Amino acid sequence: MTPESAVQQAMARRNAALLAAIEFNSDGLVPAIAQQHDSGEVLMLAWMNRAAIEETLASGAVCYWSRSRQRLWRKGETSGQTQRLVEFRVDCDGDTVLLLVDQTGVACHTGRRNCFFRALRGETLTTIAEPLVAPSSLYGET
């Protein structure tokens, strides 16, 4: 066995063990929380299927499942705002994953650093962070 094939077999065993630990829902999806690895900032929640997890593990570039487009969504493929996987974690029940990432640019399609830019303050849902980048510059929208 060549060293390359031994590494490939070890990676396949690791991926199989990880996938076996995940409880996918009836749609074959698991919620994935993206968190900035060094600051702890929660960036976003998205969904992953087996293929998205496999691609993320293989490439190191985070890939999700787009429920609206019904296809794999490679974070940053359109906007350039990418996520590099630092660590992959599975919660105690196996029904949620936590991705520690290195975020390049903004994580939210609204141009904000993260998707959690509204907070309940008193009786009002208040915007607590303004866009850092115009969405039109990310996606060519008008």
Backbone as JSON Lines, residues from 0, in Angstrom:
{"i":0,"aa":"M","n":[0.85,-1.18,0.0],"ca":[0.0,0.0,0.0],"c":[0.9,1.24,0.0]}
{"i":1,"aa":"T","n":[0.56,2.19,-0.87],"ca":[1.33,3.42,-0.94],"c":[0.93,4.33,0.22]}
{"i":2,"aa":"P","n":[1.83,5.24,0.58],"ca":[1.47,6.19,1.66],"c":[0.22,7.0,1.32]}
{"i":3,"aa":"E","n":[0.05,7.36,0.04],"ca":[-1.13,8.14,-0.36],"c":[-2.41,7.34,-0.16]}
{"i":4,"aa":"S","n":[-2.39,6.05,-0.53],"ca":[-3.6,5.25,-0.37],"c":[-3.89,4.98,1.11]}
{"i":5,"aa":"A","n":[-2.85,4.86,1.93],"ca":[-3.06,4.69,3.37],"c":[-3.72,5.93,3.96]}
{"i":6,"aa":"V","n":[-3.29,7.1,3.53],"ca":[-3.89,8.36,4.0],"c":[-5.34,8.44,3.54]}
{"i":7,"aa":"Q","n":[-5.6,8.07,2.29],"ca":[-6.96,8.11,1.76],"c":[-7.87,7.16,2.53]}
{"i":8,"aa":"Q","n":[-7.38,5.98,2.86],"ca":[-8.18,5.03,3.62],"c":[-8.45,5.54,5.04]}
{"i":9,"aa":"A","n":[-7.46,6.15,5.65],"ca":[-7.65,6.72,7.0],"c":[-8.68,7.84,6.96]}
{"i":10,"aa":"M","n":[-8.62,8.69,5.94],"ca":[-9.59,9.78,5.8],"c":[-11.0,9.22,5.58]}
{"i":11,"aa":"A","n":[-11.12,8.17,4.78],"ca":[-12.42,7.56,4.53],"c":[-13.0,6.98,5.82]}
{"i":12,"aa":"R","n":[-12.16,6.34,6.64],"ca":[-12.63,5.81,7.93],"c":[-13.06,6.93,8.86]}
{"i":13,"aa":"R","n":[-12.28,8.0,8.9],"ca":[-12.63,9.16,9.74],"c":[-13.96,9.75,9.3]}
{"i":14,"aa":"N","n":[-14.15,9.94,8.0],"ca":[-15.39,10.52,7.49],"c":[-16.58,9.62,7.77]}
{"i":15,"aa":"A","n":[-16.41,8.33,7.61],"ca":[-17.5,7.38,7.87],"c":[-17.89,7.41,9.35]}
{"i":16,"aa":"A","n":[-16.91,7.49,10.24],"ca":[-17.21,7.54,11.67],"c":[-17.94,8.83,12.02]}
{"i":17,"aa":"L","n":[-17.52,9.94,11.43],"ca":[-18.18,11.22,11.67],"c":[-19.63,11.17,11.17]}
{"i":18,"aa":"L","n":[-19.83,10.72,9.95],"ca":[-21.17,10.66,9.38],"c":[-22.08,9.73,10.16]}
{"i":19,"aa":"A","n":[-21.52,8.65,10.71],"ca":[-22.31,7.71,11.51],"c":[-22.77,8.35,12.82]}
{"i":20,"aa":"A","n":[-22.05,9.37,13.29],"ca":[-22.4,10.03,14.55],"c":[-23.46,11.11,14.37]}
{"i":21,"aa":"I","n":[-23.79,11.44,13.13],"ca":[-24.74,12.52,12.85],"c":[-26.12,11.95,12.59]}
{"i":22,"aa":"E","n":[-27.12,12.55,13.26],"ca":[-28.53,12.19,13.07],"c":[-29.15,13.18,12.09]}
{"i":23,"aa":"F","n":[-29.25,12.78,10.84],"ca":[-29.86,13.63,9.83],"c":[-31.38,13.59,10.0]}
{"i":24,"aa":"N","n":[-32.06,14.69,9.69],"ca":[-33.51,14.73,9.8],"c":[-34.15,13.97,8.63]}
{"i":25,"aa":"S","n":[-35.46,13.98,8.55],"ca":[-36.17,13.22,7.51],"c":[-35.87,13.72,6.1]}
{"i":26,"aa":"D","n":[-35.36,14.93,5.98],"ca":[-34.96,15.48,4.68],"c":[-33.49,15.2,4.38]}
{"i":27,"aa":"G","n":[-32.83,14.47,5.28],"ca":[-31.41,14.17,5.07],"c":[-30.49,15.33,5.42]}
{"i":28,"aa":"L","n":[-30.98,16.23,6.29],"ca":[-30.22,17.44,6.63],"c":[-29.92,17.49,8.13]}
{"i":29,"aa":"V","n":[-28.9,18.27,8.46],"ca":[-28.57,18.54,9.85],"c":[-28.26,20.04,9.94]}
{"i":30,"aa":"P","n":[-28.76,20.73,11.0],"ca":[-28.42,22.14,11.15],"c":[-26.94,22.29,11.47]}
{"i":31,"aa":"A","n":[-26.34,23.31,10.87],"ca":[-24.91,23.58,11.04],"c":[-24.73,25.02,11.49]}
{"i":32,"aa":"I","n":[-24.15,25.2,12.66],"ca":[-23.86,26.53,13.18],"c":[-22.42,26.85,12.82]}
{"i":33,"aa":"A","n":[-22.2,28.0,12.2],"ca":[-20.85,28.46,11.88],"c":[-20.43,29.49,12.92]}
{"i":34,"aa":"Q","n":[-19.26,29.27,13.51],"ca":[-18.74,30.13,14.56],"c":[-17.3,30.5,14.21]}
{"i":35,"aa":"Q","n":[-16.96,31.77,14.37],"ca":[-15.58,32.2,14.13],"c":[-14.68,31.53,15.15]}
{"i":36,"aa":"H","n":[-13.67,30.83,14.68],"ca":[-12.85,29.97,15.55],"c":[-12.09,30.72,16.62]}
{"i":37,"aa":"D","n":[-11.64,31.93,16.37],"ca":[-10.77,32.6,17.34],"c":[-11.52,33.56,18.27]}
{"i":38,"aa":"S","n":[-12.65,34.09,17.83],"ca":[-13.38,35.06,18.66],"c":[-14.61,34.45,19.33]}
{"i":39,"aa":"G","n":[-15.1,33.33,18.79],"ca":[-16.32,32.74,19.32],"c":[-17.59,33.35,18.77]}
{"i":40,"aa":"E","n":[-17.47,34.33,17.89],"ca":[-18.65,34.98,17.31],"c":[-19.47,33.96,16.51]}
{"i":41,"aa":"V","n":[-20.77,33.88,16.82],"ca":[-21.67,33.02,16.05],"c":[-22.02,33.77,14.76]}
{"i":42,"aa":"L","n":[-21.73,33.15,13.64],"ca":[-21.88,33.81,12.35],"c":[-23.21,33.53,11.67]}
{"i":43,"aa":"M","n":[-23.61,32.27,11.65],"ca":[-24.8,31.92,10.88],"c":[-25.23,30.49,11.2]}
{"i":44,"aa":"L","n":[-26.43,30.16,10.76],"ca":[-26.94,28.79,10.79],"c":[-27.33,28.44,9.37]}
{"i":45,"aa":"A","n":[-26.94,27.26,8.93],"ca":[-27.33,26.76,7.61],"c":[-27.57,25.27,7.76]}
{"i":46,"aa":"W","n":[-27.73,24.59,6.65],"ca":[-28.02,23.16,6.66],"c":[-26.97,22.42,5.85]}
{"i":47,"aa":"M","n":[-26.68,21.2,6.28],"ca":[-25.74,20.34,5.55],"c":[-26.39,18.98,5.32]}
{"i":48,"aa":"N","n":[-26.07,18.39,4.19],"ca":[-26.41,16.99,3.95],"c":[-25.08,16.22,3.89]}
{"i":49,"aa":"R","n":[-25.15,14.93,3.64],"ca":[-23.93,14.12,3.61],"c":[-22.92,14.64,2.6]}
{"i":50,"aa":"A","n":[-23.4,14.98,1.42],"ca":[-22.5,15.45,0.37],"c":[-21.81,16.75,0.77]}
{"i":51,"aa":"A","n":[-22.53,17.65,1.42],"ca":[-21.94,18.92,1.86],"c":[-20.86,18.67,2.91]}
{"i":52,"aa":"I","n":[-21.13,17.74,3.82],"ca":[-20.14,17.42,4.85],"c":[-18.92,16.79,4.21]}
{"i":53,"aa":"E","n":[-19.14,15.84,3.31],"ca":[-18.01,15.19,2.65],"c":[-17.15,16.18,1.88]}
{"i":54,"aa":"E","n":[-17.8,17.1,1.16],"ca":[-17.05,18.1,0.4],"c":[-16.28,19.04,1.34]}
{"i":55,"aa":"T","n":[-16.93,19.43,2.42],"ca":[-16.27,20.31,3.39],"c":[-15.03,19.64,3.97]}
{"i":56,"aa":"L","n":[-15.16,18.38,4.35],"ca":[-14.02,17.66,4.92],"c":[-12.91,17.45,3.89]}
{"i":57,"aa":"A","n":[-13.28,17.21,2.65],"ca":[-12.29,16.96,1.6],"c":[-11.54,18.23,1.2]}
{"i":58,"aa":"S","n":[-12.27,19.34,1.13],"ca":[-11.66,20.57,0.6],"c":[-11.2,21.55,1.67]}
{"i":59,"aa":"G","n":[-11.84,21.49,2.84],"ca":[-11.55,22.49,3.88],"c":[-12.33,23.78,3.68]}
{"i":60,"aa":"A","n":[-12.99,23.91,2.54],"ca":[-13.85,25.06,2.26],"c":[-15.28,24.64,2.61]}
{"i":61,"aa":"V","n":[-15.97,25.43,3.43],"ca":[-17.28,25.01,3.94],"c":[-18.32,25.03,2.82]}
{"i":62,"aa":"C","n":[-19.08,23.96,2.76],"ca":[-20.14,23.76,1.78],"c":[-21.41,23.41,2.55]}
{"i":63,"aa":"Y","n":[-22.53,23.99,2.12],"ca":[-23.82,23.74,2.76],"c":[-24.79,23.19,1.72]}
{"i":64,"aa":"W","n":[-25.98,22.83,2.19],"ca":[-27.08,22.46,1.3],"c":[-28.05,23.63,1.27]}
{"i":65,"aa":"S","n":[-28.32,24.15,0.09],"ca":[-29.28,25.24,-0.06],"c":[-30.67,24.64,-0.22]}
{"i":66,"aa":"R","n":[-31.51,24.87,0.77],"ca":[-32.89,24.35,0.69],"c":[-33.68,25.08,-0.38]}
{"i":67,"aa":"S","n":[-33.42,26.36,-0.59],"ca":[-34.18,27.11,-1.6],"c":[-33.76,26.72,-3.02]}
{"i":68,"aa":"R","n":[-32.48,26.46,-3.23],"ca":[-32.0,26.1,-4.57],"c":[-31.95,24.59,-4.8]}
{"i":69,"aa":"Q","n":[-32.09,23.83,-3.7],"ca":[-32.03,22.38,-3.78],"c":[-30.74,21.89,-4.43]}
{"i":70,"aa":"R","n":[-29.62,22.47,-3.95],"ca":[-28.3,22.05,-4.44],"c":[-27.24,22.44,-3.43]}
{"i":71,"aa":"L","n":[-26.05,21.88,-3.61],"ca":[-24.95,22.26,-2.75],"c":[-24.65,23.74,-2.93]}
{"i":72,"aa":"W","n":[-24.3,24.39,-1.82],"ca":[-23.99,25.81,-1.82],"c":[-22.62,25.95,-1.18]}
{"i":73,"aa":"R","n":[-21.66,26.29,-1.99],"ca":[-20.29,26.49,-1.53],"c":[-20.18,27.92,-1.03]}
{"i":74,"aa":"K","n":[-20.04,28.07,0.27],"ca":[-20.04,29.41,0.89],"c":[-19.0,30.28,0.2]}
{"i":75,"aa":"G","n":[-19.47,31.39,-0.34],"ca":[-18.59,32.34,-1.0],"c":[-18.45,32.14,-2.5]}
{"i":76,"aa":"E","n":[-19.15,31.14,-3.07],"ca":[-18.99,30.87,-4.5],"c":[-19.43,32.06,-5.36]}
{"i":77,"aa":"T","n":[-20.39,32.83,-4.88],"ca":[-20.85,34.0,-5.62],"c":[-20.27,35.28,-5.03]}
{"i":78,"aa":"S","n":[-20.25,35.35,-3.72],"ca":[-19.88,36.6,-3.03],"c":[-18.4,36.75,-2.76]}
{"i":79,"aa":"G","n":[-17.67,35.64,-2.71],"ca":[-16.26,35.7,-2.32],"c":[-16.06,35.7,-0.82]}
{"i":80,"aa":"Q","n":[-17.14,35.65,-0.05],"ca":[-17.09,35.68,1.42],"c":[-17.03,34.24,1.92]}
{"i":81,"aa":"T","n":[-15.86,33.68,1.99],"ca":[-15.67,32.25,2.21],"c":[-15.49,31.89,3.68]}
{"i":82,"aa":"Q","n":[-15.64,30.59,3.93],"ca":[-15.38,30.03,5.26],"c":[-14.42,28.86,5.09]}
{"i":83,"aa":"R","n":[-13.31,28.91,5.83],"ca":[-12.37,27.79,5.86],"c":[-12.6,27.03,7.15]}
{"i":84,"aa":"L","n":[-12.77,25.73,7.05],"ca":[-13.03,24.9,8.22],"c":[-11.78,24.78,9.07]}
{"i":85,"aa":"V","n":[-11.93,25.06,10.37],"ca":[-10.85,24.88,11.34],"c":[-11.09,23.61,12.15]}
{"i":86,"aa":"E","n":[-12.36,23.42,12.58],"ca":[-12.7,22.23,13.35],"c":[-14.17,21.9,13.14]}
{"i":87,"aa":"F","n":[-14.46,20.6,13.08],"ca":[-15.83,20.11,12.89],"c":[-16.26,19.44,14.19]}
{"i":88,"aa":"R","n":[-17.36,19.89,14.77],"ca":[-17.86,19.32,16.02],"c":[-19.29,18.82,15.84]}
{"i":89,"aa":"V","n":[-19.63,17.79,16.61],"ca":[-20.97,17.23,16.63],"c":[-21.5,17.32,18.06]}
{"i":90,"aa":"D","n":[-22.76,17.77,18.23],"ca":[-23.3,17.92,19.58],"c":[-23.61,16.56,20.19]}
{"i":91,"aa":"C","n":[-24.02,16.58,21.47],"ca":[-24.22,15.36,22.26],"c":[-25.25,14.42,21.67]}
{"i":92,"aa":"D","n":[-26.28,14.95,21.0],"ca":[-27.33,14.12,20.42],"c":[-27.04,13.77,18.96]}
{"i":93,"aa":"G","n":[-26.04,14.39,18.38],"ca":[-25.72,14.15,16.98],"c":[-26.66,14.84,16.01]}
{"i":94,"aa":"D","n":[-27.54,15.74,16.54],"ca":[-28.53,16.35,15.65],"c":[-28.22,17.8,15.28]}
{"i":95,"aa":"T","n":[-27.04,18.26,15.63],"ca":[-26.57,19.59,15.24],"c":[-25.05,19.54,15.13]}
{"i":96,"aa":"V","n":[-24.52,20.25,14.15],"ca":[-23.07,20.33,14.04],"c":[-22.62,21.78,14.23]}
{"i":97,"aa":"L","n":[-21.42,21.91,14.73],"ca":[-20.8,23.21,14.95],"c":[-19.54,23.25,14.11]}
{"i":98,"aa":"L","n":[-19.46,24.25,13.25],"ca":[-18.3,24.43,12.4],"c":[-17.5,25.61,12.92]}
{"i":99,"aa":"L","n":[-16.31,25.36,13.41],"ca":[-15.41,26.45,13.77],"c":[-14.69,26.82,12.48]}
{"i":100,"aa":"V","n":[-14.87,28.06,12.08],"ca":[-14.4,28.49,10.76],"c":[-13.53,29.74,10.86]}
{"i":101,"aa":"D","n":[-12.81,29.98,9.78],"ca":[-12.14,31.26,9.6],"c":[-12.91,31.96,8.48]}
{"i":102,"aa":"Q","n":[-13.69,32.96,8.86],"ca":[-14.56,33.68,7.93],"c":[-13.77,34.76,7.22]}
{"i":103,"aa":"T","n":[-13.85,34.77,5.9],"ca":[-13.3,35.86,5.1],"c":[-14.44,36.79,4.75]}
{"i":104,"aa":"G","n":[-14.36,38.04,5.17],"ca":[-15.41,39.0,4.88],"c":[-16.62,38.78,5.77]}
{"i":105,"aa":"V","n":[-17.79,39.12,5.22],"ca":[-19.04,39.03,5.97],"c":[-19.67,37.66,5.77]}
{"i":106,"aa":"A","n":[-20.43,37.2,6.77],"ca":[-21.07,35.89,6.67],"c":[-22.51,35.99,6.18]}
{"i":107,"aa":"C","n":[-23.15,37.13,6.39],"ca":[-24.58,37.26,6.09],"c":[-24.81,37.85,4.69]}
{"i":108,"aa":"H","n":[-25.83,37.34,4.02],"ca":[-26.16,37.84,2.68],"c":[-26.64,39.29,2.71]}
{"i":109,"aa":"T","n":[-26.93,39.82,3.91],"ca":[-27.35,41.22,4.04],"c":[-26.16,42.16,4.11]}
{"i":110,"aa":"G","n":[-24.95,41.61,4.08],"ca":[-23.74,42.42,4.15],"c":[-23.24,42.66,5.56]}
{"i":111,"aa":"R","n":[-23.84,41.99,6.52],"ca":[-23.42,42.12,7.93],"c":[-22.43,41.01,8.26]}
{"i":112,"aa":"R","n":[-21.65,41.25,9.29],"ca":[-20.64,40.28,9.71],"c":[-21.28,38.94,10.05]}
{"i":113,"aa":"N","n":[-22.43,38.97,10.74],"ca":[-23.12,37.73,11.07],"c":[-24.62,37.9,10.82]}
{"i":114,"aa":"C","n":[-25.34,36.81,10.87],"ca":[-26.78,36.82,10.59],"c":[-27.63,37.2,11.78]}
{"i":115,"aa":"F","n":[-27.02,37.35,12.94],"ca":[-27.78,37.63,14.17],"c":[-27.65,39.1,14.53]}
{"i":116,"aa":"F","n":[-28.22,39.95,13.69],"ca":[-28.08,41.4,13.83],"c":[-29.33,42.07,14.39]}
{"i":117,"aa":"R","n":[-30.29,41.27,14.85],"ca":[-31.5,41.81,15.48],"c":[-31.61,41.24,16.88]}
{"i":118,"aa":"A","n":[-31.92,42.12,17.84],"ca":[-32.02,41.69,19.24],"c":[-33.28,42.29,19.85]}
{"i":119,"aa":"L","n":[-33.88,41.53,20.74],"ca":[-35.03,42.03,21.47],"c":[-34.52,42.94,22.57]}
{"i":120,"aa":"R","n":[-34.84,44.2,22.47],"ca":[-34.45,45.21,23.46],"c":[-35.73,45.8,24.02]}
{"i":121,"aa":"G","n":[-36.03,45.42,25.25],"ca":[-37.31,45.83,25.82],"c":[-38.41,45.1,25.08]}
{"i":122,"aa":"E","n":[-39.31,45.87,24.44],"ca":[-40.41,45.28,23.69],"c":[-40.21,45.4,22.18]}
{"i":123,"aa":"T","n":[-39.01,45.78,21.78],"ca":[-38.75,46.06,20.37],"c":[-37.64,45.18,19.81]}
{"i":124,"aa":"L","n":[-37.87,44.65,18.62],"ca":[-36.82,43.95,17.9],"c":[-35.98,45.01,17.21]}
{"i":125,"aa":"T","n":[-34.76,45.15,17.65],"ca":[-33.89,46.24,17.24],"c":[-32.73,45.74,16.39]}
{"i":126,"aa":"T","n":[-32.43,46.47,15.32],"ca":[-31.24,46.17,14.52],"c":[-30.03,46.66,15.3]}
{"i":127,"aa":"I","n":[-29.1,45.77,15.58],"ca":[-27.93,46.13,16.4],"c":[-26.63,46.18,15.6]}
{"i":128,"aa":"A","n":[-26.7,45.85,14.3],"ca":[-25.51,45.93,13.45],"c":[-25.93,46.31,12.04]}
{"i":129,"aa":"E","n":[-25.26,47.28,11.5],"ca":[-25.54,47.73,10.14],"c":[-24.67,46.95,9.16]}
{"i":130,"aa":"P","n":[-25.07,46.92,7.89],"ca":[-24.25,46.24,6.89],"c":[-22.85,46.85,6.79]}
{"i":131,"aa":"L","n":[-21.89,45.99,6.63],"ca":[-20.51,46.41,6.4],"c":[-20.21,46.51,4.91]}
{"i":132,"aa":"V","n":[-21.0,45.76,4.14],"ca":[-20.83,45.68,2.69],"c":[-22.22,45.72,2.07]}
{"i":133,"aa":"A","n":[-22.37,46.44,0.97],"ca":[-23.66,46.47,0.29],"c":[-23.91,45.11,-0.35]}
{"i":134,"aa":"P","n":[-25.08,44.51,-0.12],"ca":[-25.38,43.23,-0.77],"c":[-25.19,43.26,-2.28]}
{"i":135,"aa":"S","n":[-25.48,44.39,-2.89],"ca":[-25.33,44.5,-4.35],"c":[-23.88,44.29,-4.78]}
{"i":136,"aa":"S","n":[-22.93,44.65,-3.91],"ca":[-21.53,44.44,-4.26],"c":[-21.12,42.99,-4.09]}
{"i":137,"aa":"L","n":[-21.89,42.24,-3.28],"ca":[-21.6,40.82,-3.06],"c":[-22.2,39.96,-4.15]}
{"i":138,"aa":"Y","n":[-23.41,40.29,-4.57],"ca":[-24.17,39.41,-5.44],"c":[-24.61,40.05,-6.75]}
{"i":139,"aa":"G","n":[-24.22,41.31,-6.98],"ca":[-24.62,41.97,-8.21],"c":[-26.08,42.34,-8.28]}
{"i":140,"aa":"E","n":[-26.73,42.43,-7.1],"ca":[-28.15,42.8,-7.06],"c":[-28.3,44.29,-7.27]}
{"i":141,"aa":"T","n":[-29.48,44.7,-7.69],"ca":[-29.72,46.14,-7.86],"c":[-30.74,46.62,-6.87]}
